[in-house]
Amino acid sequence: MSDNQEVAVPAVPEEKPVLSGDPVEKTPEQIQDDWKAGLSDDLRADKSLENIKDISSLAKSYIHAQRLVGADKIPVPNKFATEKDWDAVYEKLGRPKTADEYKYNLSEDQKVDTEALKNFSSQAHKLGLLPTQAQGMVNYYNEMVGKQLADAESISTSQREKAMTELKTEWGQAYDQKLQKANTVVSSVFPKGIMSINLEDGTKFGDHPEVIKAFAALGEKMGEDDIIKSDGPVYMTPNQIEKQIGELQQTGSAYWDKNHPNHDTAVQEVQTLLQKKNNEEVV
């Protein structure tokens, strides 16, 4: 570099002087504290004003406080409060003085367990429930129980219909007679209501075909012992008819031997049994 070569010097921005009349940008904290500027030091330092951001917030707080003036205030008991302390709070809130003063709106056709309702009222009073709260609990319980009963009845009805269909298919013409025998056994031997016992799956004891078949078989056994007698003709199930036809058509039987003196009788018996099996009128 020669002695006569000029060196470029970077330009320095000219500082603009701050005039006394120019606005100064303030921080959020400064803006928040501006409304406190006219307060004394002790008021500005009061912690109750920490969350008051501006005059509008202060006004809202004041209006809310004014609305509470004269209102009946209920102090909240602390963890050391006694039962008597809580009773005073419950009574101010509107709890009846005694459990007997709870009144419930129940439907006219609703069955009421008076003893259970009395015990509930006693517990509700102990827990400090208001009448509306106690009524709400009773309504909820009734709705819940009602739904459970309706669901159980629906399950039981479905199972009962399924059982009857199965038995009609299996017993055929003997259905009514066998069902009568089963019912006779139940009513004459077993405790009342045994068929209505609720099982864990929601069905009743008497809704199951195996149970009804067992009672019908017992009825037939008791009929053989002259304990239970059926009026009118005795009907056979399709399986019983098949078994009897098989016995008549055994190899070497009269059914197959035209020269046998009982051949015509055996053939007629088989035809009669087939008609019964097919639910045809026996001629």
Buried (B, 14 or more C-beta within 10 A) or exposed (E): EEEEEEEEEEEEEEEEEEEEEEEEEEEEEEEEBEBBEEEEEEEEEEEEBEEBBEEEEBEEBEEEEEEEEEEEEEEEEEEEEEEEEEBBBBEEEEBBEEBEEBEBEBEEEEEEEEEEBEEBBBEBBEEBBBBEBBBEBBEEEBEEEEEEEEEBEEBBEEBBEBBBEBBBEBBBBBBEBBBBBBBBBBEEBEEEEBBEEEEEEBBBEBBBBEBBBEBBBBBBEBBEEEEBEBEEEEBBBBEBBBEBBEEBBEEEBBBBEEEBEEBEEBBEBBEBBBBBBEEEEEE
